[in-house]
Each structure stands twice: as C-alpha cells, then as structure tokens.
Amino acid sequence: MIVLDVLPWPWGEDIVAGLFAVVGLARPSRRRAALAWAEAVATTHPWRLAAKLCAFRGRWAARTRLVGFRRPDDLRQNLILEGADHLTAVSGAAIILGFHLGPPSGDLPLRILGYPVTFLGSTDRNAAIGWWSDAWRPFVEAGPLSFGAGDRSRWPAVLYAARQTLLDGGKIYILADGFGVEAFRLHLSVGDWPIRAGWLTLHQLTGAPVLPVLHRLAGVATS
C-alpha cells in the first residue's frame, strides 16, 4: 500500500479493493464466511455480493492508512457532513457514538472538518506514524485518551480521563461496540453484535448527551 499511496485517489484504494476481493474468494474460510453473509441478506447473486464484501474489506484497509490522500485537504474535499446542526447545537460536552461496522477512523472526518473531537479507544496510528506526511501528523498522532491496540490494561485510566474531559466541556468520539463490559446485544441478520458499556458509563457519570453518527464510503454498501 506504500507504493499505491503515490497514486491519485481512488486508484490505489480501488486496486486494494480488487486484490481483497480476489484473495477473499480464493481462501475457503473467507469465501464461506462472505457467502454466508451474502445469502443471509440477499436472495439473488450471492457471489457478487460476497465479492463486494471482500472488496469493502480492502477499502477498509486502504482507508485506515488513507491511501491516496496526501494531505488533509485531499480528504476534506471528499467529505459531506449531514446533520451538522445536531453537533453544533451542543455547545459543551458530548459523546459522539460511532460503530465498528463501516469505514474506520470515524473521528478523523470530524476533526478535519474543524470539530474538536477527542478520539477514545485503541489505535495503531503511532506505530505507523512514518506512513503519513507531516501535514497529517496533527490528525493521526495518538491523543490523551488513546492507547496501543491490544493494550486494554489502560482502559480504566482512560475512562477516568475521558470523564474529566467531558466534565470540562470537551467532546469525545467512542465506538459503541469498542470497550467496557457488554451492555446488550443487537440482533442482526448474521448474528448478535455486542454493544459495550464504555459510552453508557460515561453518559451516566457526566450526563453528556450522546450523538450517534453513521458514516459510509460513497458508492459502497456499508452500515
């Protein structure tokens, strides 16, 4: 993907998506999983839908590293924010609630558009900091509420710091299915999906309003 990053967006992302589609359908375990999902949500052309699912996983990987976006302005020009009035109506603290299903790095679009949102959760951005240009560093460097991917031992301390951030009037971005004990499950077509209590605990401790946010890649079927 380092090589593909020099191509204009979305050429590199398209190539990665195509490679993931081929590899995903070639590997028996991934093919079975993709077909099981496709058959659960559609009655016609399950192979075509399975291929699109594998391709989306490639777009996810490419978008995680912002392949083809050399500067924040490149991404800013391709962002559309709907319902911004809900966000601007909250002058103080707020919990921006994202979801794992969909494009990654949900806090970045908001920050690039000028909304002061602090990311809460695990990240590997610091491990790959050399990937991005200097223009990206203010947006991808690990923040005070983030911790290394897999290092869940810091979760209690991060949760406490997030509480203080909200009490001070800040806004945080957290995944509904990211961290904390399991609160409940959503019944989806392919099985149950756990929703964890990190965001709910912060809401109960601070009274900060919760604003769910959905985001998608244009032209790509996502949640």
C-alpha positions in Angstrom: 0.0 0.0 0.0 3.0 2.3 0.4 3.6 2.0 -3.3 -0.1 2.6 -4.1 -0.2 5.7 -1.9 1.6 7.7 -4.6 -1.4 7.1 -7.0 -4.2 9.7 -7.1 -7.2 8.7 -5.0 -9.1 6.5 -5.5 -6.8 4.5 -7.8 -4.8 2.8 -5.1 -7.9 2.2 -3.0 -9.6 0.5 -6.0 -6.6 -1.7 -6.5 -6.5 -2.8 -2.9 -10.3 -3.5 -3.0 -9.8 -5.6 -6.1 -7.0 -7.6 -4.5 -9.0 -8.3 -1.4 -12.0 -9.5 -3.5 -9.8 -12.0 -5.3 -8.0 -13.2 -2.2 -11.2 -13.3 -0.2 -13.0 -15.5 -2.6 -9.9 -17.7 -3.1 -9.5 -18.6 0.5 -12.0 -21.2 1.6 -12.6 -19.9 5.1 -13.2 -16.3 3.9 -15.3 -17.4 1.0 -17.6 -19.4 3.2 -18.0 -16.5 5.7 -18.6 -14.0 2.9 -21.2 -16.3 1.2 -22.9 -17.0 4.4 -23.4 -13.2 5.0 -24.5 -12.7 1.3 -27.0 -15.4 1.4 -28.4 -14.1 4.7 -29.1 -10.6 3.3 -29.9 -11.3 -0.3 -31.8 -13.9 -2.3 -30.1 -13.3 -5.7 -26.5 -13.1 -6.8 -24.8 -14.1 -3.5 -21.4 -14.5 -5.2 -21.5 -10.9 -6.5 -22.4 -9.6 -3.0 -19.8 -11.8 -1.4 -17.1 -10.3 -3.7 -18.3 -6.8 -2.9 -18.0 -7.6 0.8 -14.4 -8.8 0.4 -13.7 -5.7 -1.7 -15.0 -3.5 1.0 -12.6 -5.1 3.5 -9.9 -3.9 1.2 -11.3 -0.4 1.1 -11.3 -0.5 4.9 -7.6 -1.4 5.0 -6.8 1.3 2.4 -8.9 3.9 4.2 -7.2 3.1 7.5 -4.0 4.3 6.0 -5.7 7.0 3.9 -4.2 5.6 0.7 -4.1 8.3 -2.0 -4.9 11.2 0.4 -1.5 13.0 0.5 -2.9 15.9 2.6 -5.8 16.5 4.9 -7.3 18.9 2.3 -7.5 16.0 -0.2 -9.8 14.2 2.2 -11.7 17.3 3.2 -12.7 17.9 -0.4 -14.3 14.4 -0.5 -16.3 14.7 2.8 -20.0 15.5 3.1 -21.4 16.0 6.6 -25.1 15.7 7.0 -26.9 16.8 10.2 -24.2 19.1 11.3 -26.8 21.2 13.1 -27.2 18.4 15.7 -23.5 18.7 16.5 -23.2 22.5 16.6 -26.4 22.6 18.7 -24.4 21.1 21.6 -22.1 23.9 22.8 -20.5 21.8 25.6 -19.7 18.2 26.3 -20.9 15.5 24.0 -20.3 11.8 23.4 -20.0 11.1 19.6 -21.0 7.5 19.3 -19.6 5.6 16.3 -19.9 2.0 15.2 -17.3 -0.6 14.1 -19.4 -1.5 11.1 -18.4 1.0 8.5 -15.2 2.9 7.4 -12.5 3.1 10.1 -11.1 6.2 11.9 -14.5 7.8 12.4 -13.1 10.7 14.4 -10.8 11.9 11.5 -13.5 13.3 9.2 -15.0 15.4 12.1 -11.6 16.7 13.1 -10.6 17.5 9.5 -13.8 19.5 9.2 -12.9 21.5 12.2 -14.9 19.9 15.0 -12.8 19.5 18.2 -13.4 15.8 18.9 -11.0 13.7 21.0 -10.7 10.0 20.0 -11.2 7.5 22.8 -10.1 3.9 22.2 -7.2 1.7 20.9 -5.2 2.9 17.9 -2.1 1.8 16.0 -1.6 5.2 14.4 1.6 5.9 16.3 3.1 2.6 15.2 2.6 3.7 11.6 3.3 7.4 12.0 6.0 7.3 9.4 3.4 6.4 6.8 1.8 9.8 6.8 3.2 13.2 5.6 3.9 15.9 8.1 0.6 17.6 7.2 -1.2 14.6 8.6 0.7 14.4 12.0 -1.7 16.7 14.0 -4.6 14.4 13.0 -3.0 10.9 13.4 -0.8 11.2 16.4 -2.2 9.4 19.4 -4.2 11.6 21.8 -4.5 11.6 25.5 -7.5 9.2 25.5 -6.0 6.6 23.1 -3.9 3.6 23.9 -2.0 1.0 21.9 -4.0 -1.6 20.0 -4.4 -4.6 22.3 -3.3 -2.7 25.4 -6.6 -2.9 27.3 -4.9 -2.6 30.7 -5.1 1.2 30.4 -8.9 1.2 29.8 -9.8 2.2 33.5 -7.4 5.1 33.4 -8.5 6.2 30.0 -12.2 6.0 31.1 -11.4 8.2 34.1 -9.6 10.8 31.9 -12.5 10.7 29.4 -14.9 11.5 32.3 -12.8 14.6 33.2 -12.7 15.7 29.5 -16.5 15.6 29.4 -16.8 17.4 32.7 -14.5 20.1 31.3 -16.9 20.5 28.3 -15.0 18.5 25.7 -16.3 16.2 23.0 -15.2 12.6 22.6 -15.6 10.0 19.9 -16.0 6.4 21.1 -17.2 3.2 19.4 -20.4 1.7 20.8 -19.0 -1.8 20.4 -15.5 -0.9 21.4 -14.7 -1.1 25.1 -16.1 -1.8 28.5 -18.3 -4.7 29.7 -21.0 -5.9 27.4 -24.2 -4.0 28.0 -26.6 -5.6 25.5 -26.7 -7.2 22.0 -28.1 -6.1 18.7 -29.9 -8.8 16.8 -28.5 -8.6 13.2 -29.2 -10.8 10.2 -25.9 -12.6 10.6 -26.0 -12.9 14.4 -25.8 -10.9 17.6 -23.5 -7.9 17.8 -22.3 -6.9 21.3 -22.7 -3.2 22.4 -20.3 -2.4 25.2 -20.9 -0.1 28.2 -17.9 2.4 27.9 -20.0 5.2 26.3 -23.0 4.4 28.5 -20.9 4.6 31.7 -19.6 8.0 30.6 -23.1 9.2 29.9 -24.3 8.1 33.3 -21.3 9.7 35.1 -21.4 13.0 33.3 -24.8 13.5 31.8 -23.2 14.4 28.5 -25.6 13.9 25.5 -25.0 11.0 23.2 -25.0 11.7 19.4 -24.8 8.6 17.3 -23.0 9.0 14.0 -23.1 6.9 10.9 -20.6 7.2 8.1 -20.1 5.5 4.7 -18.0 5.4 1.6 -19.9 6.8 -1.3 -20.9 4.1 -3.8 -20.0 1.3 -1.3 -22.7 -0.5 0.6 -21.9 -0.2 4.4 -23.6 0.3 7.7 
